[in-house]
Every structure is written in structure tokens, then in C-alpha cells.
Amino acid sequence: MVLKSTARNLISRRQWLAGAAGAGGLLALSGCAGSSVLGSNQSLKVGGVFAGSRSDKGFMEAGWRGLEKARDELGVQISFLDGMAPKKELLVPALTQLAEQGAQLVVAHGGQNNQAAAEVAARFPKTRFVVTQGLVQGSNLSSYDVLQEESAYLAGVLAALTTRTGVVGHMSGIRVPPGLKGRAAYAAGVRDTNPKVKLLTNFSGDQDDNALSHRVAQAQIAAGADVIFTMLNSGRDGVTRACREKKVRQIGNVIDWTAVDPEVFVASAWADVGIGAYLAVKDMKELGVPRLGIVKIGLQDPAAVRLIMGQGVSAQVRSRVEQASRAIASGQLKVPENYEGPEFSV
């Protein structure tokens, strides 16, 4: 459902969802966010913003699952707004609406909310705001960052070790910080493992356009790529179709794509970005406030970040990947966050 940018339409589109009871309707909300740990008879009101579809089989759906888990396990009440484009002029009124309706904690899923959340948080000092995969912080603003770039680095290691053509691909959509860091990490993993491997990297401008992603994938395959790492949402299906047509392997991200489609996916850079949303709610409920600053969650927590490899990956390759994983988790290997190489255009 695509939301309009006017406050009137935003207000009419969603309602509070009660935690365990599932009660509908707009609830009368009260209380000061973060003033104290909630008592057992109080229910924390949490709002969520998802700039995309909650059923995209990717990043947005993972965030939504984290918020669902908080509702089901922690007994909080949640409301949400989704379906809008990742544009500040749409995100600001969405975040504002949730704060005005009494959310004590507002979780904005994705780094595309950085600027909007900083602006709205300044106007609502008694409301706590969290950006998942974010890079912003303030007196009432935190970021919970699942380091998906760490599993992306491991994806690069795997791609360099398994390519037969010496050419590997990377595909993403919009240039948000998590996507840019993921690309930089993947490129570094490829380069550190085998500098002779050529990387084709593309940001198409759209996370969900399957016709576009199919066309870009076809072009990368024609240029020699036999392994493509995708950081897309609904648009991943177009890449999968191109890979199946040409018998090219794909590395997914966020969820375990080797279980979804083992014929195409050789691995998946698991990064449960929903954990950020869940932990933010858990901290708010138990501590009265989310943790301050930018909270980083990486390979040290395998439930959050790891590379899942398909059954066809050899023991030798697995050993090399696990060696790199240990080096990152221990701090011996620092994953780069910037990429300055060439880009692939269609």
C-alpha cells in the first residue's frame, strides 16, 4: 500500500495493534518516553516506519519480523506505516504522525531514515527514536546497526574462491549507507582473496524493479560474471531469473536464500537486520531507554551476522571463509566501508 504524503492520508491508513490481545483501533496513549522502566501492568507503545513493502522477502520484511517478535515476545503494542518511497519528504510526516499519536519509541527501519529521524527527534524530545542500520545519534536518538557489511565481506571471499570465469558481480538499488558499505566490503573480500578477479558493481536506483534487475543481471552475465551478489529487496527475483536462465550462481543477503532456492543460491550473507528493531524495543522496555549512540552488532553474534553456504561449497572453501570470519570477529581484520573503484553501467 502506497501512502500519500499528506498528514490527513497518513493518519487514516494505520491503527495501533495491541500486543498479545491483538486489539484494533486507535488507542488513547499517554506517558513520558524513557522516564523509567515500565511496570508489569504498562504496555510500551512502539511505532515503526518501513520505506517499502513489509513483504519484500528482504530488508523491509526482516525489519518487520523484528518488530513482530517484539510485539509477540515482549508484549508491547505496535503501530506501523509502510509502503512509502524512501524520500525524506515522505519519511518526515510518517515519523511525525507516530510521535503525535503517542508512540513512546519510534523505530525507523533503514539508513534512508537518518536525516528524517534526526529532524523529527529534535521536535519531540520526550519520544525516543531509533534508526536501524543508521548512523545518527542524539539525546533521544540512537542507531542499532547490524553489520551486514561483515557478512558481505565473506560473500566476497566466497565469490573470489568459486568463480570459474574470474569475473564476479554485485547488484544493489539505492545508494544508502548500508548498501554502500556492503558493496565496499564485498569488493574488499574479493580483492583480498584474489586481486586478479574482476568485479562488476552496479547500483540501479531501484530495490524492487524486477525488469530492471533482470536487465542489469543479463548485462553482467554477458560481461563474464558467473557469481552475482545481490543486495536488493523485491527486485531480487529478476536477478534470480537471469541466473537460472544462464546457470549462474547468486549470493543473497539478509535471509537464508540457500534454503529458498538452492539451485541458484550458492550462499547468503545472513544479516538479521530485524534484530536491531527487536533489541531497541527490548532495551526500551527493560531499561526505560534504548542504548545511546550507535549500537553495533556483528559476526561476534552468529545469530545476527554470518555467511550461510550451500551444500555444494567445498570444505576447503568453507575453511577459508571461516578463517576470514574469525579474523573479523576478533578485530584482526577491519572491513573497509568505502569503495573507490569503477562501476558497471548498462
PAROBA-810981 format. One record per residue (C-alpha): residue in three letters; x, y, z. Coordinates in steps of 0.001 Angstrom, whole numbers, plus 500000, padded with zeros to 6 digits. Example, Ala and Ser with C-alpha at 12.3 -4.5 7.8 and 13.67 -1.06 7.14 Angstrom:
BEGIN
ALA512300495500507800/SER513670498940507140/
***
This chain:
BEGIN
MET500000500000500000/VAL501497503310498958/LEU500980506114501425/LYS500266509670500407/SER502449512451501709/THR499693514471503331/ALA499125514247507071/ARG495420513556506561/ASN496040510460504484/LEU498807509225506771/ILE496549509414509800/SER493813507392508131/ARG495957504500506964/ARG497136502629510067/GLN495945501867513564/TRP497538500635516723/LEU497929496881517002/ALA497708495559520536/GLY500473493185521539/ALA499161489907522896/ALA495489490770522680/GLY495523491929519053/ALA493044494693519825/GLY492418497105516955/GLY491516500743516830/LEU493332503913517725/LEU494337503724521355/ALA494477506651523760/LEU498161506944524545/SER499891508638527439/GLY503145508647529356/CYS506618510102529001/ALA509001508015526908/GLY512107506795528627/SER511387508256532051/SER511501504918533880/VAL511354501168533399/LEU507795500167532577/GLY505805498399535246/SER504286494986534613/ASN500839496472534057/GLN502014499004531497/SER502360498382527792/LEU505012500137525774/LYS503726501834522618/VAL506071501382519665/GLY505745502792516159/GLY507575501533513083/VAL508279503097509691/PHE509153500931506679/ALA510057502742503465/GLY508974499892501223/SER506939496696501350/ARG506856494655504553/SER506614491541502365/ASP509589492170500072/LYS511390488920501030/GLY514322491073502033/PHE515371494048504104/MET511963495550504929/GLU510379492216505761/ALA513275491358508092/GLY512737494626509954/TRP509027493964510229/ARG509693490468511628/GLY511847492047514326/LEU509028494381515316/GLU506554491471515250/LYS508847489485517517/ALA508938492401519967/ARG505146492529519970/ASP504755488777520483/GLU507563488152522986/LEU507718491435524882/GLY504012492276524994/VAL504313495744523500/GLN501759497487521321/ILE502886498394517823/SER501706500594515004/PHE503360500989511651/LEU503452502928508417/ASP504817501305505292/GLY504782501455501510/MET506160504959501037/ALA509181505695498865/PRO512469506229500740/LYS512310510013500431/LYS512777512448503276/GLU509641514414502361/LEU507599511232502922/LEU509505509870505906/VAL509254513066507980/PRO505425513108508073/ALA505325509358508779/LEU507658509666511761/THR505814512785512914/GLN502459511019512833/LEU503655508163515036/ALA505147510579517560/GLU501996512707517608/GLN499829509621518163/GLY501750508797521331/ALA504401506259520422/GLN506964506217523218/LEU509514504630520888/VAL509608505128517107/VAL511728502666515116/ALA512658503851511617/HIS513895500842509662/GLY516841501555507407/GLY519566504131506979/GLN517422506031504483/ASN515706507432507608/ASN518837509100509008/GLN518022512688508072/ALA514282512440508643/ALA514691510842512079/ALA517215513460513193/GLU514819516233512168/VAL511731514741513819/ALA513558513643517001/ALA514591517245517605/ARG510914518265517598/PHE509783515517520009/PRO512337515440522859/LYS510154513195525051/THR509870510494522387/ARG512690508018521789/PHE513736507370518191/VAL515870504539516800/VAL517130504125513246/THR518066500558512385/GLN521135500359510135/GLY521507504038510938/LEU524368506442511513/VAL522674509078513672/GLN522574509768517394/GLY521355512377519844/SER519852512863523283/ASN516702510947522252/LEU518023509331519050/SER520016506105518669/SER521061503781515878/TYR521144499975516054/ASP523429498780513274/VAL523608495111512340/LEU526918494955510478/GLN525718493318507284/GLU528941494507505643/GLU530796491844507653/SER528862489012506029/ALA529142490871502691/TYR532945490696503042/LEU532666486930503497/ALA530455486809500393/GLY533316488441498502/VAL535745485843499796/LEU533435483057498647/ALA532834484650495239/ALA536576485022494577/LEU537231481425495610/THR534451479896493497/THR534350481932490281/ARG535393479988487190/THR535462482936484808/GLY537426485303487040/VAL534542487816486933/VAL532008488377489732/GLY529073490759490053/HIS527440492925492684/MET523976494448492344/SER522072496861494560/GLY519446499562494169/ILE519528502837496077/ARG522723504349497470/VAL522037504265501198/PRO524883503824503724/PRO524255500104504478/GLY524223499289500764/LEU527339501326500075/LYS529190499747502997/GLY528033496302501866/ARG529375496910498370/ALA532707498178499742/ALA533024495116501967/TYR532170492665499188/ALA534691494339496882/ALA537357494114499604/GLY536592490441500214/VAL537033489730496513/ARG540233491805496230/ASP541854490456499412/THR541191486881498337/ASN542215487132494692/PRO543185490532493257/LYS543051489101489742/VAL539256488642489929/LYS537315491389488146/LEU534352492982489940/LEU531283494373488167/THR529304496547490592/ASN526043498353489912/PHE523507500484491791/SER520429500554489563/GLY518477503157491575/ASP515593500826492489/GLN515435497997495039/ASP512189496484493730/ASP512116496711489914/ASN512430493155488586/ALA512524494136484920/LEU515415496477485659/SER517326493997487816/HIS516857491267485192/ARG518343493562482564/VAL521344494510484723/ALA521973490860485630/GLN521843489853481973/ALA524422492533481177/GLN526745491428483969/ILE526459487798482887/ALA527199488798479286/ALA530306490568480608/GLY531510487328482186/ALA530113487291485737/ASP529359483791486957/VAL528655484724490598/ILE526448487724491468/PHE525969489110494972/THR522625490871495324/MET521629493446497938/LEU518088494007496657/ASN514562493707498015/SER511670492574495792/GLY513871493200492748/ARG515995490167493581/ASP513597487944491632/GLY514700489494488347/VAL518317488574489075/THR517306485048490079/ARG515504484603486763/ALA518562485732484808/CYS520804483435486862/ARG518542480470486279/GLU518399481179482541/LYS522201481234482227/LYS523060478770485025/VAL524875481458487002/ARG525146481330490785/GLN523872484007493114/ILE524759485046496669/GLY521804486535498533/ASN521660488647501664/VAL519611489302504814/ILE517828485913504915/ASP518914482336504077/TRP518379482203500316/THR520099478813500066/ALA517016477342501756/VAL514638479274499489/ASP516262478393496159/PRO519302476088496496/GLU519508475621492732/VAL520522479255492188/PHE521937480444495524/VAL525399479195496459/ALA525391481236499674/SER523649484014501564/ALA525168486866503557/TRP522891486458506543/ALA522281489704508392/ASP519186489691510564/VAL518513493423510448/GLY515312492727512367/ILE517429492082515464/GLY518134495814515640/ALA514429496607515887/TYR513847493854518437/LEU516796494851520650/ALA515811498520520582/VAL512336497637521876/LYS513770495200524423/ASP516163497829525778/MET513391500423525928/LYS511132498043527822/GLU513744496759530257/LEU515961499817530721/GLY513492502629530062/VAL515560503919527133/PRO517301502427524102/ARG521078502306524364/LEU522636505623523432/GLY524883506208520459/ILE525365503767517599/VAL524996500155518747/LYS526929497745516501/ILE526087494033516167/GLY528414491905514034/LEU529946488474513443/GLN530526488083517181/ASP526799487250517263/PRO526250484476514656/ALA522501484735515158/ALA522740488239513718/VAL525541488039511140/ARG527180485132509310/LEU527675483688505820/ILE525435480705505136/MET526899478425502462/GLY525068475877500324/GLN525776472163500391/GLY527883472345497227/VAL530574474537498797/SER533764472532499380/ALA535377472009502767/GLN538458473906501593/VAL536405476981500642/ARG534435476799503883/SER537688476767505823/ARG538938479906504052/VAL535648481704504710/GLU535631480688508369/GLN539214481897508735/ALA538203485331507459/SER535156485311509748/ARG537302484676512817/ALA539694487443511831/ILE536844489966511542/ALA535152488870514763/SER538412489126516706/GLY539206492585515355/GLN542307491426513457/LEU540675492296510132/LYS538899495608509651/VAL536241495631506940/PRO536529498705504676/GLU533493500987504407/ASN534386502837501197/TYR534773501759497585/GLU536546503909495022/GLY536767501548492069/PRO534939501507488720/GLU531205500911488388/PHE529307498830485861/SER526628500569483818/VAL524033499162481449/
***
